[in-house]
Amino acid sequence: MDKPKIIVVGASHGGHQSVLELLHRYPNADVTMFEAGDFVSFMSCGMELFLENQVTDVNDVRNFRPEELTKRGAHVLSNHEVTAINADAKSVTVHDLKADTTQDYPYDKLILSSGVRPKSLPVPGADLENVFLMRGYDWANKIKAKLADPNVKNIAIIGAGYIGIEAAEASSKAGKNVTLLDMIDRPLGTYLDADMTDILSQELKDHGVALKLGAKIEGYKGTGSVTAVQTDSGDVPADLVIQAAGVEPATEWLKGTVDLDERGFIETDPYLRTNLPDVYAIGDATLVYSQAAQTKVPIALATVTRREARYVAKNIFSAAPAAPFSGLVGSSALSVFDYHFAASGLNSFTAARSHVTIQSSFYADTLRPSYVPAKNGNPQVCVNLVFDPQTHRLLGGAVLSKYDITADGNVLALAIQQHLRVEDLAEADFFFQPGFDRQWSLLNLAAQHALGEPQF
């Protein structure tokens, strides 16, 4: 029998994991990966480390090198843009960007991991010089050069999410005057509740980052190069603008062939199959089932994509998979100067977006017993728990401290995934040693506080 031909579109996390899984599970398969870019698998989530000179080289900030897959038997073709799916013929049309030629490639199975692209605000002046995006290899090099340019003194960053915060911190550490702008009223407001964002807002200000929140961006000013960001409450001087105002699915090429929702996300069934036979979709260009919200939502995380890829590869030759994809919790972490936080599941914003009724509890304390002074390593720590007010099932949570307690975010993720209740977390059996924690561990205490129990 001929080798089954499996094509994977996109070389980021989803494409990488798909190829690894396929080669491992089906040694007889003919696996081909197409990537439109000329640099395979740049990790944009590692861009801040590159900008702050914390990596070996920009060419190392990647998931994998093509030869790591080709030596296993895969075909990895960069500068090859898939432009169409020919469902009846079971082939894809591919444009070789270097040779400027087009060729059809047949498939037996097709996995789409086309991802997203950063949004450029549709405002006047968006085409001025020094109006940048913050995603991908080329933009990383351009931003790095500007951070080293003494003529760039004022940097305006549009968007106060993860990428905007990373851009703000890197720019501040490079000695620039930084202004962080967003239309929402607090930084990281879609990731954390107000108790924690209030702390981080002050941290940003303490490190010289000016916050201009609740602002509407009306345009970029300048002749040739940008000189200011125009908002509804005044202009912000800017020699460089870094746009980190969200992403959109890179799915225009699929319109009319693959079913998309009104925002351009690829529609999939519970088995991650599209409307086309033998065509699957994973990653940021799809919506994923949230175990906490119990509905499909956008969760643009590498951890999500890789788990989807693993599921698809496992079931790609199954006419009827034994079980649908179970969905994910959605967990992430970030440093904001001296603070570190990790968040999992729902918060007030995402719960409201999914029409989920929640109760939340904020707890602040010290990590170790009170007889250990702060100067000897007893930091302030914060925990936010989100749960169902009727059943007390945990639906979300976050931890925050200047001490790195982000591993507790993984504990929360597992608790949410396993449908634990606040009562379960309140009594969970964690270790105690005063060099590390307290008789009741931090998450025990946070859960006990949520239940209204006396403080230990």
Protein Blocks (a to p, Z undefined) as FASTA:
>chain_A
ZZdddddedjbfklmmmmmmmmmmmmmbccddddfbfbehiafklmmmmmnopafbfklm
cfbdfklmmmnopacdehiacfbdcfknopaddddfklopacddddfbdcddebpadddd
dbehklpghiacdedjklmmmmmmmmmpmklmbdcdehjbfklmmmmmmmmmnopacddd
dfbfbehklmbcfklmmmmmmmmmmnopacdehiacfbdcdehiacbdcdfebcaddfbd
cddebcaddfklmgokaccdfkopacddfkopafbehiacedjkbccddfklopacdddd
fklmmmmmmmmmmmmmgfbafbdcebjebiadddehjbccddehjafklmmmnopacddd
dddddfbdfklcfknopacddddddddfklopafbdcdddfbdcklmmmmmmmmmmnopa
fklmmmoccdddfklmcfbdfklmmmmmmnopacZZ
